[in-house]
Amino acid sequence: MKERFIYKTVKEAKVDYVLKGWSIELDQEDTVVVSKQKKISHILHAILTLATGLWGIVWIVIFLTKSSERHIITFDKETKVVNIQAYD
């Protein structure tokens, strides 16, 4: 189960995301876009490539198609609520 936090301000949410390893892509007054790259275990892939020889092809495909996760953090002035939406 994913942890769910309730933030009082966009700044509070932004600081929490940065402390968890996310990068800030856009930072405006009431909107912040944060992203996190999915990590690849290069050591594991190097060992598998040396062991099998063909794993290098899979490693290249994984590296070229790796994706990132993005969240948009906004603040609704009317309801005084911080909203967080995942988007790709």
C-alpha positions, 0 to 999 in steps of 0.5 A, spaced: 500 500 500 502 506 498 503 511 503 498 517 502 501 524 505 496 530 506 500 537 505 498 544 507 502 547 502 505 546 495 512 548 498 511 542 504 510 537 498 515 540 494 520 539 500 518 532 501 519 530 494 526 532 494 528 529 500 525 522 497 530 523 491 525 527 486 527 532 481 524 539 480 522 540 473 517 546 473 516 550 480 511 556 479 507 559 485 501 554 485 504 548 481 510 544 481 512 538 477 517 533 480 520 527 476 524 521 478 528 516 473 527 509 474 533 506 476 537 500 472 542 496 476 548 496 471 552 491 475 547 486 475 546 487 467 554 487 466 554 480 470 548 477 466 552 480 460 558 477 461 555 470 463 550 469 457 553 474 452 546 475 449 544 479 455 547 486 453 542 486 447 536 486 453 540 491 457 541 496 451 533 496 450 532 497 457 537 503 458 534 506 451 526 505 454 527 507 461 522 511 463 521 516 469 515 518 473 512 525 474 507 528 479 504 535 478 503 538 485 498 544 485 494 548 490 487 550 490 486 556 493 478 556 493 478 549 497 485 550 500 487 543 498 494 541 495 492 536 489 498 531 487 496 527 480 501 522 477 502 523 469 506 520 464 
